[in-house]
Amino acid sequence: MIVGVPTEVKDDEYRVAILPVGVEELVRAGHRVLVQRGAGLGSGIPDEEYTLNGAELCDDATEVFATAELILKVKEPLPREWPLLRPGQVVFTYFHFAADRALTEAVIASGVTAVAYETLRDERGRLPLLTPMSEVAGRMSIQEGAKYLERPQLGRGILLGGVPGVAPARILILGGGVVGSNAAKVAAGFGAHVSLLDVNMDRLRYLDDVMPQNVDTLYSDRHTIREELRLADLVIGSVLIPGARAPQLIEPNDLPTMKPGAVMVDVAIDQGGCFATSRPTTHSEPTFVVDSIVHYCVTNMPGAVGRTSTYALCNVTLPWALEIANRGIAAAARDLPPIARAVNVHAGAVTNRAVADTFDLPFDDRFAA
């Protein structure tokens, strides 16, 4: 199979979808690998490392898309890439369709098979291709929140850990999954007072056992959220429903009850966001203010730490990319249920129920697993 890796074009996106070792493994398996010149530079990987391991360099994305049967990316195709997609091609990347109807319709019209990292789910219900980026985003959410709590950034002027004689910041984390638990560990390490909310009592019991003493685990309901919002200096939104739009847990009329200059970091923004007042932002313009509350809603947070994120992502995506390249998408989806679950769109049909339900589109169950 011919595998293509274009340069990412999303603003301030420094990741790349393959490492030199991934090129070597694909070439050893009998495949051709095309890499766009400069694709790895944002992650500190020069073109020479790819060519030394068997990659063929292409001057532009048009050549990559026109030749490759399997496209490996990090982020969803942007509008300028949509015309490059072609029927029968397989695109393996993060799509987050439920947050973007225009993207969904463009991919349906293109005739490609869209295999989404974020819905590849194993037999234990885990999301192995989402987990490493959730770990990065969870840890980043605290350092970004700390930055925007500074007064020059329009925050409250709060130091997360306080100092002797001055209370530490109060941090509210909505969702106790991978993002939330990583955020809580980092926040606790700073010495902040952390409230970690979830609706799964088994998960809360586990978190209560493993978290430091300055992390309180609380059942998430509207009353608890409102009470904690009044006290919070920093709020982290980390709620995920795989493939579907994130539930909005903070409403516009909640904001006036919060402390002016408090910061909200919406890590769920890739899936539409879990704050009603959220809208996508970029690393170059990461924040906006609503009712004196600073909102940070960057859609590709891990892209800012490209070196760490690329290695963490490619460690888990390569085995699945090899399966698709070796078997072809039809056989891979037939034989491997996690890949079947990752197929969101195929030949003009929506094959992920959550995406179909989000946009009231027909659901094709050929890849149901």
N, C-alpha and C positions, 0 to 999 in steps of 0.2 A: 504494500500500500504506500502511496505517497502522502507523507505527513507534512503539514505546513504550519509554521509558527510566525505570525506577523508581529510587528511592533505594536504594543498597546497605544491607543490614541486618546484614551480618556484623559482629561486634565489631571496633571500631577500624578499620573500612574507610572510607577517605576518598576513594577514587577514584569516578569517574563514567564511564559508558560512551560518552558523546558530548561533543564540544566544540561551541561555538556555530557554528564553521565547518562542522561535520558536519551540524548542523540546516539551515544554509543550503543545503548541497549536496543534501541529501535533498529539501528543499522545492522547490528549482530543478528537480529531476528529477520533480516532480509528486506527491510523497508528503506525507502528514500526519505530523507528529512531535509526540508527546505526551511531556512531561517532567514528572515529579513535582516539586512545589514543594520547593526546597531540595536537590535531587539533586546539584547542583554545588558546594555551599557548602564541603564538605570539601576541594575542590581550588581554592578561591578563585574560583569562577565563580558570580556571582549570577544569580538567576532572570531579571533584566532582560536579560542578555546573550543568553539563549535566546529570549526573546520578541521582541527586536529582530531576530533572525534567522529568525523565522517559527514558533517552537515554540508549542504550546498547553500551558498549565500545567494539571496535574491535582492535586487536593488530596491524593490518597492512591494507594497502589499498587493497590488493588482496581480503581479506575477505569482505571488504565493497563493492567493485565492483561486486564480485561474487554473493552477496546476494541481493543487493538493486535493486529495479525496477526503482526508481527515484534517480538520483545522483545530489546533490547540491554542486556546486563548486563556486570558485571566478574567477579563471583564466582558460584558455583553457587547455584541456588535453595535456600534454607534451608527446614526443615520448615514454618514458618509461611507460606511462599510456595507450597508444593506444592498446596494446594487452589485456588490462583488459576490454575494452569496448565490449559489446555483443549485438547481434540483439534483438530488442524489448525494450531495455533499453532507458530511457529518461534521458538526461543530460541537466541540467539547469545551465548556467554559461555565462560568457563573452567568446565569441569565436573569434570575429574579423577575420572571415574567409578570407575576401578580401585581407588581408596582408600576407596570408600564404597558398600557394597552397598545400604543403605537408600535413598540418593539414586537409585541406578540403578533400583531397583525402583519408586520413586515416579514417576520420569520415564517409565519404560515404561508404567505404569498410566495416566498422564495423557493419553497419545496425542499429545504434542507431538513436533515434530522438534527434536532437540537437536544443534546445530552447535557443536562444541567448538573454541575457539581453539587449544588445545594440540595438536590432531591435524591442523590445516590444514598440509599439507606440500606444498611446491612441487616442480617437476620435478627440482631438484637435491638433493632430500632435506632441504632446510632447513625450519625451523618459524618462519615470519616473524611469527606472532602471539604466539609464546612468547618469541622472542628478546629484545625490549626489556625484558620483565619479568625474564627471566633475567639480563640485564645489570644491572638494578637490584638484584636479589636477590644476585647475586655480589658486587657492590661493598658492599652493606649487610652481607653476612655477616662481613666483616672488621671493620667499625666496631662491629657488635653483639658480635662475639667479643672485640674489644678492651675493650669496656665490661664484659663479664661475666668477663673475666680479672682485673678489679680485686678486691681483697680484700673490700671491703664487699658485693660481689655474689657472694661465696663462691668467687671464682676464686683463682688462685695468687698474685695480686699481681704480675703480669708486665706490663711495658711492651713493646709489640710491637717497637719499634726498639732497645730497650736504651739505654745511654748509653756514652760512652767508658769503657772498663775493665770494662763489664758486657755479657755476651753478649745478643743480641736473642732474641726468642721464636722457637720452632720451630713452623711451621705445616704441617700435613698437609692436602692437598686431594685428595679422591677424585673423580676425573672431570675430564677436560680439555676439556669442552665450553664452552658460552657462560658458564655460571655459574662453572665452575672457572677458566677463563682470566681472567675479570674479577676474580675473587677474588685470583688470583695476582698480577695487575698491581698491585692496590691494596696487598696485603700486601708486595710487593717495594718499593713506594714508601715504606712505613713503615720499611723497612730490616730486616724480619724474614728469617729463613732459611726458605725455602719448599720443600717437596717436593710436586710435582704428579704424580699417578699417573693412568694410563689404560691401557687394554688395546689401543688402536689405535696401532700403531707409526708409521703415517704421520702421525697427529695429534701424536704425541710428537716426531717429527722436526721438524714445523712449529713446535711450541711451543718446542722447544730453540733454534730459530733466532731467534725473536722475543722471548723472555723475557729479562729482565735476568739478570746473572750470579748473583744470589742466589736464583734459582729452579732447582732440580734437577728434571729430568723422569725419572720412573722407571716401569718396567713394573709394572702392578698385578697382584699375586697375593697369596695368603694370607700367604706368608712375608714379603714386603715390607711388607704392611699391618701385620702384627704388630710387625715391627722398628721401623717408623716411629711406630706408636702409642706405644711405650715412651718415645720421645723427644719427642713432641708436647706443646706447651702448648695449641694450638688445632687442632681438626679440623673441616674443612668437608666435608659430604657433599653432592655435587652430581651424582649419577649419575642418568641419565634413560633410560628405554626408552619411546618415545612411546606413550601410551595405556595402557601396562601398569603394574603395580605395580613400584616400584623394588626392585632386589635389595638384600638386607640384607648389607652388607659387614663390619659390626662386630657381633660376637656378644656376648652377656652375659658370657661368661667372658673376653672381651678386656679388659673395664673394669678389673679388679684389677691388670692389668699397666701401667696408665697412671699418670701422676703425679697425686696427689690435687690437686683444684682445677683440673685441666685442663677446657677447655670444648669441647663438641661442638655445632656448628651444623648442623642437618639441613635443608638447603634443599630436599631431595627429599620433605619431609613431605607436600606436597600429593598426591604419588603413593604415599603409604604410608610413606615414610621409608626411608633406607638404613642406619639403625642399629637393631638388634633391640630396643633399649631405648627407642626414641623413641615419643612419643605427641603428638598435636596440642596446641599451646598457643596463647595469644592474646597480643596486645600488652600487655594489662593484667596478665596473669600469664604471662610469656614463658618462664620457666625452671623446671626441677625438678632434683633431684640424685639420681643413682643411683650407689652405690659411690664416693662422693666426687667424681664427675664431673658437672659442670654441663651440662645439656642445654638447648639453645635450639631449639624446634621450632615456631615461629610459622607458621601455614598461609597467612597473607597478608602476608608481609614487605613487599612494595612498597606495601601500603596505608598504611603509616606515612608515606610521603613522597608523599602523594596528588597534589600539584601536579606534581611531576616525572613520576610514574608515569602519571597520566591523559593528559598530553600525549604521552608516549612510546607508550602503548598505542593511543590514538585515531588517532595518525598512521598506524598500520599496519592497524587494523581497519576504518576508514571505507571504503576502496575495496572491500572484500569485502562490507560491509553494503550498499553501493550496488548491487553485483551481485545480491545476494539480493533486495533490494527491487525492482530493475528487472526482473529475469527471473522471480521466484518461485523457490522452493527446488527444485522438480523440474527446471526448465530450467537453473538455475544449477549443480546437481549433475551434470546430463547434459553440459553444455558445458564446465565448468571442473573438471578433476580435483582441484585442491586443495580445493575446496568439497566434492566427493564424499568425499574422505578425512576431512573434518571432520565429516561426519554420523555421529554415534555411535549415535543411537536415532531411529527413524522409525516413527510410528504403531504403537507397541507392540512393535517388533522391534529387536533390537540389530544394528546395521550396522557396528560396529567389531570386528574379530576379537580384538584384544587384550582388550577389555572382556568379550566373550563368553567367551573362554578363562579370564579371571580368575575369573569366577563360574560357570563351567560352564553357560552359557546358550546356547540356539540362536543361530547366526550367520546373519543374512540378508545375502546378498552383492549386493543390488540396487544398492548404491552403490560396489561394488568398482572401484577405479581404480588 
